[in-house]
Each structure stands twice: as C-alpha cells, then as structure tokens.
Amino acid sequence: MTLTPEDAVARRDLSLRIERLLDRQVSDPTRELSCFQSDRIIYALRQLQDGHFADGEWAMLHAERSDLFEPNDYVPRGRPATIGELAARLKSLLAG
C-alpha cells in the first residue's frame, strides 16, 4: 500500500497513540483495560489496517478517556483482549 506523506504521518501518529496507551497500561499493573477500552482499541487497530486514521484517532480518544465516554450500560462483545494480544496485533500490522 502506497501512502501519501500525510497518510504516512497519520498512520504513524495513530500507531504511536495505540502503543502509548498499551505501554501506560503495562507500566501500571494495578489497572486493567476495561472491555470498553479493549473494544475501542481493537476498532482503532481495524481502522489503522484499513487506512481510516481519523476514525482510529476518535476510537483512541474514547479508549483513553473511558471515564467520559464509556456508557453505563455497555455490553462487552466477549472477553476483553489482553494487552499482549493487542500489542502483538499492532506489531503485525506495522510489520505487514
């Protein structure tokens, strides 16, 4: 996939934003990702893969500030992905 310079910057920024949140979670083992955060990060990874970087940034805002955006009646879509699974998926997206 050939990216314009603007898209390359947007891709890099989104991947760094995802990586920063995952690193922050690893550095504070007392905090775990909520199902909402996990789902938002998975959505952001999908947007990163598909080249919809603005949508991925929006999803990451929701993951980072789940205290503001997570609905009270949020129903998870299954078990939340672990930080390791999310990091591995990000790494494979960036490699391929």
Order of alpha helices (4+ residues) and beta strands (2+ residues): alpha-alpha-alpha-alpha-alpha
